[in-house]
Amino acid sequence: MKQVLFTGGTGLVGLRLTEWLLGKGYQVACLTRGSRSESQLHPDVKTYTWDIRKGELDETALEESHYLVHLAGAPVADKRWTPERRKEILESRVGTLDLITDRLTLRGLAFEAVISASGISYYGEDTGNELLTEEHPLGKGFLAEVSRQWEEAVDRIGGLGIRTVKLRTGLVLSREGGALPAFLTPVRWGVGSPLGTGKQYQSWIHLDDLCRMYADAIENPWSGAYNAVGPQPVTNEELIRTIAQVLRKPFWAPNVPVWALRLLLGERASLVAGGNRVDNQRIRKETGFQYLHTDLRPALEALLIDR
């Protein structure tokens, strides 16, 4: 039984992926900073302690694990991007992995593979209608720079001869968390309307498909960067309209203007006022991965309608 070690294993993706991997017969372990009782971890998950600020890490975790899934990262949408918050967003993604890389180097240890999260923010805040593949160059903006340094940290651990995978993740659809609940709230209040122009693209993926990608990347020879999105990006207007249709709520044509989003969210307005139309051809053509959720409306119905 091989062991998968998580960073950030108590988040939305980590908790669901843990269930998936346990069901496939893997042992799952997690690096944690606090009490297990506060983490919502599955009782079968092993825990090891670490403290990034102090540079502390239980090296037994590295000795006993075959794979690393790197999901650690402070949320980007819940607080304003003050200088302190920017530093936390970056270091929680980069510093965490660099600490592991340093310890592996000192001990002469290695994983069979490292599967790391990244973001389609790599391509920039708003790239319009251009269809983006993994070959598209780095974009501009704070989150693009975060993604660049994040992926460079993955490449450094890859320099130890470890197979590495970077999943540039889009908008994750899940009833438990992620971006979808924020879109749902105004629709449920009967005031759902497009954000900004409404023409910006939302490249989405169902949580279960994302978790299956991680599992597939562990078990098969994926390597490098992949756009972890579904096959059919939609505009923000299409997304909000479809949510309203599924919930049988009104859809309002007047858009929420960009200036109002900026007043409310500051720089974070780029998260909803901008967008990327991202192509998943590398996953489809090179890995043989089969999606469970390819169309937006059935995916939303599966999440939002009690059956």
Phi, psi and chi 1 to 4 in degrees:
 res  aa     phi    psi   chi1   chi2   chi3   chi4
   1 MET       -  116.8 -178.0 -177.0  -63.9      -
   2 LYS   -87.3  150.4  -67.1 -168.0  173.7 -176.9
   3 GLN  -107.1  133.9  179.1  163.7  -68.8      -
   4 VAL  -106.7  124.1  180.0      -      -      -
   5 LEU  -100.9  130.4  176.7   66.2      -      -
   6 PHE  -105.2  141.0  -80.7   82.0      -      -
   7 THR  -105.3  144.3   70.8      -      -      -
   8 GLY    65.9   31.6      -      -      -      -
   9 GLY   -75.8   -5.9      -      -      -      -
  10 THR   -99.2    6.4   57.9      -      -      -
  11 GLY   -86.4 -175.3      -      -      -      -
  12 LEU   -56.4  -51.5  175.4   68.9      -      -
  13 VAL   -70.4  -42.4  177.0      -      -      -
  14 GLY   -60.2  -44.6      -      -      -      -
  15 LEU   -66.3  -41.2  -68.4  172.8      -      -
  16 ARG   -71.2  -40.6 -177.0   70.4 -176.7   97.3
  17 LEU   -66.3  -34.3 -179.0   54.8      -      -
  18 THR   -57.8  -47.1  -69.2      -      -      -
  19 GLU   -59.5  -41.8  -64.7  177.4    0.2      -
  20 TRP   -62.6  -47.4 -154.1  -82.6      -      -
  21 LEU   -71.0  -38.1  -67.8  174.6      -      -
  22 LEU   -61.6  -38.9  -71.5  171.8      -      -
  23 GLY   -66.4  -23.4      -      -      -      -
  24 LYS   -91.4    1.5  -69.8  174.2   67.8   70.1
  25 GLY    96.0    8.3      -      -      -      -
  26 TYR   -82.2  153.1  -73.1   91.6      -      -
  27 GLN   -85.8  136.1  173.0   65.8   54.3      -
  28 VAL  -119.1  137.1  176.8      -      -      -
  29 ALA  -132.5  159.9      -      -      -      -
  30 CYS  -142.9  135.8 -172.4      -      -      -
  31 LEU   -82.8  124.6  -70.9  164.3      -      -
  32 THR  -130.1  154.7   62.6      -      -      -
  33 ARG  -103.0  -25.4  -67.6  175.1  -62.4  170.1
  34 GLY  -121.4 -160.4      -      -      -      -
  35 SER   -70.4  138.8  168.3      -      -      -
  36 ARG   -61.4  -34.2 -178.0 -170.2 -179.3   99.4
  37 SER   -64.1  -19.9   61.3      -      -      -
  38 GLU   -96.0   -0.6  -58.9  172.8   -5.8      -
  39 SER   -97.5  -14.3   66.4      -      -      -
  40 GLN    65.4   17.1  -57.8 -179.7   42.6      -
  41 LEU   -69.2  147.9  -75.4  172.3      -      -
  42 HIS   -61.1  141.3 -168.5  -77.7      -      -
  43 PRO   -60.1  -21.2   16.8  -29.7      -      -
  44 ASP   -86.1   -0.8  -69.5  -22.5      -      -
  45 VAL   -85.9  128.9  172.8      -      -      -
  46 LYS   -78.1  149.5  -63.0  169.8   65.0  175.0
  47 THR  -125.9  144.6   58.5      -      -      -
  48 TYR  -130.7  148.6  -54.1   91.2      -      -
  49 THR   -96.4  149.9   59.1      -      -      -
  50 TRP  -152.9  159.2   68.1  -19.4      -      -
  51 ASP  -142.9  105.4 -170.2  -43.9      -      -
  52 ILE   -64.6  -43.4  -56.9  -56.1      -      -
  53 ARG   -62.2  -34.0  -66.6 -178.7  179.1  178.9
  54 LYS   -92.1   -4.9  -64.1  179.8 -179.6  178.8
  55 GLY    69.2   31.0      -      -      -      -
  56 GLU  -104.5  141.2  -62.9  175.8   -8.3      -
  57 LEU  -156.3  127.2  169.3   63.1      -      -
  58 ASP   -70.8  104.2 -177.0  -10.2      -      -
  59 GLU   -70.1  -11.3  -64.4  177.6    1.4      -
  60 THR   -59.7  -31.7  -51.6      -      -      -
  61 ALA   -60.3  -38.6      -      -      -      -
  62 LEU   -74.0  -36.4  -49.3 -177.5      -      -
  63 GLU   -68.4  -35.4  -63.6  169.3   -2.6      -
  64 GLU   -96.2   -5.1  -64.0 -179.2  -13.6      -
  65 SER  -107.0  145.7  -59.5      -      -      -
  66 HIS  -100.1  -29.2  -58.5   84.2      -      -
  67 TYR  -133.6  151.3  -57.7   96.8      -      -
  68 LEU  -119.9  129.4  175.7   68.7      -      -
  69 VAL  -111.2  113.4  172.3      -      -      -
  70 HIS   -99.8  103.2 -179.8   48.9      -      -
  71 LEU  -117.7   -1.3  -59.4  171.9      -      -
  72 ALA   -61.9  140.2      -      -      -      -
  73 GLY   167.6  128.4      -      -      -      -
  74 ALA   -63.5  140.0      -      -      -      -
  75 PRO   -58.0  144.3  -22.6   32.9      -      -
  76 VAL   -96.1  -12.7  -60.8      -      -      -
  77 ALA  -106.2  -10.0      -      -      -      -
  78 ASP   -90.7  -14.7   62.3  -19.3      -      -
  79 LYS  -139.4  156.0  -63.1 -180.0 -178.6  178.8
  80 ARG   -64.7  150.3  -72.2 -172.7  175.8  -90.6
  81 TRP   -85.6   69.3  -67.3  -16.0      -      -
  82 THR   -69.4  165.5   62.9      -      -      -
  83 PRO   -54.7  -38.0  -28.9   36.7      -      -
  84 GLU   -67.9  -40.1  -66.1   77.1   14.0      -
  85 ARG   -69.1  -38.1 -174.0   59.2  172.5  173.5
  86 ARG   -58.7  -44.0  -75.3  171.5  175.8 -101.3
  87 LYS   -62.6  -41.5 -177.9  178.6  179.6 -178.9
  88 GLU   -65.8  -42.8 -177.1 -179.9    6.9      -
  89 ILE   -58.5  -42.9  -72.0  170.7      -      -
  90 LEU   -73.0  -51.6 -178.6   60.5      -      -
  91 GLU   -67.3  -29.7  -69.5 -173.0  -11.3      -
  92 SER   -68.3  -19.8   60.6      -      -      -
  93 ARG   -97.8  -43.0  -71.7  160.6  170.9   78.0
  94 VAL   -89.9  -48.9  176.3      -      -      -
  95 GLY   -62.3  -34.9      -      -      -      -
  96 THR   -62.6  -45.7   47.8      -      -      -
  97 LEU   -72.2  -35.8 -167.7   56.8      -      -
  98 ASP   -63.6  -36.3  -79.7  -14.6      -      -
  99 LEU   -62.4  -43.9  174.7   60.0      -      -
 100 ILE   -64.2  -42.7  -67.9  172.9      -      -
 101 THR   -60.7  -43.9  -57.0      -      -      -
 102 ASP   -60.6  -43.1  -70.1  -16.3      -      -
 103 ARG   -69.3  -38.4  -65.5  -56.5  173.6   84.5
 104 LEU   -61.1  -41.7  -70.6  172.7      -      -
 105 THR   -63.9  -45.7  -57.2      -      -      -
 106 LEU   -64.7  -35.4  -72.1  171.9      -      -
 107 ARG   -93.2   -6.9  -65.3  -69.2  -53.4  -81.1
 108 GLY    66.7   34.3      -      -      -      -
 109 LEU  -104.2  167.1  -61.0  170.6      -      -
 110 ALA  -158.5  150.4      -      -      -      -
 111 PHE   -92.2  161.3  -61.8  110.6      -      -
 112 GLU   -70.9  -33.0  -67.2 -176.0   24.9      -
 113 ALA  -162.3  153.5      -      -      -      -
 114 VAL  -122.5  123.2  172.6      -      -      -
 115 ILE  -111.8  115.8  -40.3  -60.2      -      -
 116 SER  -118.3  143.9  176.7      -      -      -
 117 ALA   -69.9  152.9      -      -      -      -
 118 SER  -149.9 -168.5 -178.5      -      -      -
 119 GLY  -139.3  151.7      -      -      -      -
 120 ILE   -70.1   -6.0   60.1  172.0      -      -
 121 SER   -61.4  -13.8   52.6      -      -      -
 122 TYR   -52.1  -33.2  178.9   94.8      -      -
 123 TYR   -85.6   -6.7  -56.6  114.1      -      -
 124 GLY   116.3  173.0      -      -      -      -
 125 GLU   -71.7  -40.6  -67.3  179.7   -5.0      -
 126 ASP  -152.5  111.7 -169.5   -5.0      -      -
 127 THR  -111.3   15.5   48.0      -      -      -
 128 GLY    64.1 -138.5      -      -      -      -
 129 ASN   -90.1   -4.0  -67.3  -27.2      -      -
 130 GLU   -63.1  132.0 -175.9  176.9    4.4      -
 131 LEU   -84.5  119.3 -171.4   60.9      -      -
 132 LEU  -101.1  126.6  -53.0  174.5      -      -
 133 THR  -104.6  176.6   71.0      -      -      -
 134 GLU   -64.1  -16.9  -69.4   83.4   -4.0      -
 135 GLU   -82.6   -9.0  -58.9  -57.1  -42.8      -
 136 HIS   -65.3  140.0 -164.7  -85.5      -      -
 137 PRO   -69.8  165.3   24.7  -34.2      -      -
 138 LEU   -58.5  137.6  177.2   72.9      -      -
 139 GLY   -91.6 -166.1      -      -      -      -
 140 LYS  -112.7  157.5  -64.0 -179.9  179.9  179.9
 141 GLY   117.8  165.0      -      -      -      -
 142 PHE   -59.8  -47.5  168.1   59.9      -      -
 143 LEU   -71.5  -28.7  -68.0 -177.6      -      -
 144 ALA   -63.9  -41.3      -      -      -      -
 145 GLU   -66.5  -38.8  176.8   60.7   18.4      -
 146 VAL   -59.7  -46.1  168.9      -      -      -
 147 SER   -63.3  -38.3  -66.1      -      -      -
 148 ARG   -60.3  -51.0  179.2 -173.9   69.8   81.0
 149 GLN   -68.4  -33.6  -65.7 -167.0   41.9      -
 150 TRP   -59.5  -50.3 -162.5   -3.7      -      -
 151 GLU   -69.6  -32.3  -66.3 -165.0    7.7      -
 152 GLU   -66.0  -34.0  -73.3  179.1   -7.4      -
 153 ALA   -64.7  -38.5      -      -      -      -
 154 VAL   -63.9  -41.1 -179.5      -      -      -
 155 ASP   -64.7  -32.2  -67.4  -22.1      -      -
 156 ARG   -65.7  -40.4  -76.2 -167.3  -72.9  -85.2
 157 ILE   -70.6  -29.6 -159.3  169.5      -      -
 158 GLY   -65.8  -26.3      -      -      -      -
 159 GLY   -64.9  -12.3      -      -      -      -
 160 LEU   -85.6    7.3  -58.1  179.1      -      -
 161 GLY    87.7   19.6      -      -      -      -
 162 ILE   -99.5  134.2  -60.6  171.3      -      -
 163 ARG   -65.0  128.1  178.5  173.3   65.1   87.3
 164 THR  -124.5  146.1   57.7      -      -      -
 165 VAL  -132.8  134.9 -180.0      -      -      -
 166 LYS  -120.3  114.8  -63.5  166.3  -76.1 -168.0
 167 LEU   -99.6  102.0  -65.5  179.8      -      -
 168 ARG   -77.3  100.8  -66.7  175.3 -179.7  166.3
 169 THR   -92.7  139.5  -51.7      -      -      -
 170 GLY   -93.7 -151.6      -      -      -      -
 171 LEU   -72.6  115.4  175.0   70.6      -      -
 172 VAL   -88.2  124.7  179.2      -      -      -
 173 LEU   -95.7  120.2  -61.9 -176.0      -      -
 174 SER  -157.7  145.3  167.2      -      -      -
 175 ARG   -76.7  -19.6   72.9  171.9   74.3 -162.5
 176 GLU   -82.3  -18.5  -71.7   82.2   15.4      -
 177 GLY   171.9 -154.9      -      -      -      -
 178 GLY    75.9 -154.3      -      -      -      -
 179 ALA   -82.7  -24.9      -      -      -      -
 180 LEU   -58.5  -45.4 -176.8   57.4      -      -
 181 PRO   -56.2  -33.7  -28.7   38.0      -      -
 182 ALA   -66.6  -35.1      -      -      -      -
 183 PHE   -73.8  -31.5  -69.9  116.4      -      -
 184 LEU   -70.1  -37.6  -74.5  174.3      -      -
 185 THR   -55.3  -54.9  -60.5      -      -      -
 186 PRO   -64.1  -32.1   19.7  -30.4      -      -
 187 VAL   -64.3  -44.8  175.0      -      -      -
 188 ARG   -64.1  -28.6  -76.8 -179.5  166.4  146.2
 189 TRP   -78.9   -5.1  -72.8  -12.4      -      -
 190 GLY    84.7   16.5      -      -      -      -
 191 VAL  -126.9   32.2  -68.5      -      -      -
 192 GLY   -69.0  130.4      -      -      -      -
 193 SER  -153.7  160.3   60.4      -      -      -
 194 PRO   -61.6  152.0  -19.9   31.8      -      -
 195 LEU  -101.4  133.3  -57.0  178.0      -      -
 196 GLY    64.4 -136.5      -      -      -      -
 197 THR   -71.7  -24.3   67.0      -      -      -
 198 GLY    80.7   -8.5      -      -      -      -
 199 LYS   -91.9   -9.8  -63.4  179.0 -179.5  178.6
 200 GLN   -68.6  142.2   69.0  -86.5   28.5      -
 201 TYR   -84.3  143.5  -87.4   89.4      -      -
 202 GLN  -116.9  108.8  -42.3  -90.7 -146.9      -
 203 SER   -91.0  107.2  -64.3      -      -      -
 204 TRP  -108.5  162.6   60.8  -85.3      -      -
 205 ILE  -151.5  139.5 -176.2  169.5      -      -
 206 HIS   -72.4  141.2 -169.0  -72.9      -      -
 207 LEU   -54.1  -41.0  175.8   61.8      -      -
 208 ASP   -65.3  -37.7  -76.0  -11.0      -      -
 209 ASP   -66.7  -38.9  -82.8  -28.0      -      -
 210 LEU   -62.6  -44.1 -179.9   59.9      -      -
 211 CYS   -64.4  -37.4  -69.4      -      -      -
 212 ARG   -66.6  -31.3  -68.5  172.6   59.8 -111.6
 213 MET   -64.0  -45.2  -77.8 -177.2 -175.7      -
 214 TYR   -59.2  -45.5  -85.5   93.7      -      -
 215 ALA   -62.7  -41.6      -      -      -      -
 216 ASP   -65.9  -37.9 -153.0   58.7      -      -
 217 ALA   -69.5  -27.3      -      -      -      -
 218 ILE   -69.3  -43.9  -72.7  171.4      -      -
 219 GLU   -88.3  -15.8  -63.0  177.0  -20.1      -
 220 ASN  -128.4  163.6  -64.1  -68.7      -      -
 221 PRO   -80.3   52.8   28.6  -35.5      -      -
 222 TRP   -66.7  149.7  -64.5   32.9      -      -
 223 SER  -158.3  134.1 -178.7      -      -      -
 224 GLY    93.5 -156.3      -      -      -      -
 225 ALA   -95.6  138.9      -      -      -      -
 226 TYR  -134.7  142.1  -62.8   84.1      -      -
 227 ASN   -80.1  107.0  -70.7  -27.0      -      -
 228 ALA   -88.7   74.8      -      -      -      -
 229 VAL  -136.7  164.9  -64.1      -      -      -
 230 GLY   -77.4  175.2      -      -      -      -
 231 PRO   -77.6  -11.2    9.5   -5.4      -      -
 232 GLN  -132.6   84.7  -65.6 -172.0   11.6      -
 233 PRO   -59.4  148.6  -17.6   30.0      -      -
 234 VAL  -130.3  160.7  -63.1      -      -      -
 235 THR   -76.4  163.2   64.2      -      -      -
 236 ASN   -60.0  -38.7  177.1  -93.9      -      -
 237 GLU   -62.8  -41.8 -178.8  174.2  -14.3      -
 238 GLU   -63.4  -40.2  -70.6  176.5  -79.3      -
 239 LEU   -63.1  -51.8  174.1   63.4      -      -
 240 ILE   -64.3  -41.5  -55.5  -61.2      -      -
 241 ARG   -61.1  -43.1 -175.5 -171.9  -59.1  -85.2
 242 THR   -67.9  -39.7  -54.2      -      -      -
 243 ILE   -58.8  -44.7  -69.0  172.6      -      -
 244 ALA   -62.6  -39.9      -      -      -      -
 245 GLN   -64.8  -44.6  -69.5  171.6  -14.6      -
 246 VAL   -63.1  -39.2  170.1      -      -      -
 247 LEU   -87.9   -2.9  -65.7 -179.9      -      -
 248 ARG    57.0   49.4  -62.3 -176.5  179.1 -179.0
 249 LYS  -119.1  159.5  -65.2  -71.1 -175.2  176.6
 250 PRO   -68.5  152.1   22.3  -32.3      -      -
 251 PHE  -120.3  123.2  174.7   77.9      -      -
 252 TRP   -97.5  130.8  -64.5   87.8      -      -
 253 ALA   -69.1  -38.6      -      -      -      -
 254 PRO   -60.2  126.1  -21.7   33.0      -      -
 255 ASN   -79.8  154.9  -63.5   26.4      -      -
 256 VAL   -77.3  115.0  179.1      -      -      -
 257 PRO   -66.7  153.8   21.8  -31.2      -      -
 258 VAL   -59.7  -38.7  174.0      -      -      -
 259 TRP   -61.6  -35.6   65.1  -97.8      -      -
 260 ALA   -69.6  -38.6      -      -      -      -
 261 LEU   -63.3  -41.0  -65.4  171.9      -      -
 262 ARG   -67.8  -36.8  -72.1  176.4  178.0  160.0
 263 LEU   -64.0  -39.1 -176.2   64.7      -      -
 264 LEU   -78.4  -41.6  178.1   64.6      -      -
 265 LEU  -110.5  -11.9  -59.1  172.1      -      -
 266 GLY    66.8 -139.4      -      -      -      -
 267 GLU   -62.2  -24.6  -69.6  179.4  -80.5      -
 268 ARG   -66.5  -11.2  -65.9  173.0  -62.7  159.0
 269 ALA   -58.2  -25.6      -      -      -      -
 270 SER   -62.5  -22.1   63.2      -      -      -
 271 LEU   -65.5  -29.7  -65.2  170.6      -      -
 272 VAL  -115.7  -26.9  -69.4      -      -      -
 273 ALA   -81.3  -22.6      -      -      -      -
 274 GLY  -104.5  176.9      -      -      -      -
 275 GLY  -174.3  169.7      -      -      -      -
 276 ASN  -137.4  134.2  -53.8  104.1      -      -
 277 ARG   -96.7  100.4 -175.2  178.1  174.1 -139.6
 278 VAL  -108.8  136.2  178.5      -      -      -
 279 ASP   -97.8  141.4 -174.4   79.6      -      -
 280 ASN  -109.8   29.0   67.0  -12.2      -      -
 281 GLN   -63.0  -31.6   65.7  174.4  -19.0      -
 282 ARG   -64.9  -43.8 -173.5  171.4 -175.2 -138.3
 283 ILE   -63.1  -44.8  -76.4  179.4      -      -
 284 ARG   -67.0  -39.8  -72.3 -172.5  -72.5  111.3
 285 LYS   -89.6  -29.3  -67.4 -179.1  178.6  179.7
 286 GLU  -103.7  -23.2  -63.9 -176.4   14.4      -
 287 THR  -108.0  -21.0   70.6      -      -      -
 288 GLY    77.0   11.3      -      -      -      -
 289 PHE   -62.8  135.9 -179.9   81.1      -      -
 290 GLN  -111.6  121.4  -62.3  -65.9  -45.8      -
 291 TYR   -76.5  146.3  -74.2   83.4      -      -
 292 LEU   -89.1  -27.8  -63.9  176.4      -      -
 293 HIS  -129.7  103.5  -56.5  -83.0      -      -
 294 THR  -107.9  -21.9   57.8      -      -      -
 295 ASP  -115.8  140.4  -60.6  -52.0      -      -
 296 LEU   -62.7  -49.5  178.9   62.8      -      -
 297 ARG   -62.1  -49.7  178.4  153.3 -175.3  161.5
 298 PRO   -60.0  -34.3  -22.4   33.2      -      -
 299 ALA   -64.6  -44.0      -      -      -      -
 300 LEU   -67.7  -38.2  -71.5  171.8      -      -
 301 GLU   -62.1  -39.0  -71.1  173.9  -14.5      -
 302 ALA   -64.5  -30.4      -      -      -      -
 303 LEU   -87.5  -33.9  -69.2  168.6      -      -
 304 LEU  -106.7  -17.2  -57.6  178.6      -      -
 305 ILE  -105.7  121.7  -62.3  176.6      -      -
 306 ASP   -72.8  128.5  -65.2  -32.7      -      -
 307 ARG  -111.6      -  -59.9 -176.1 -175.2  -80.1
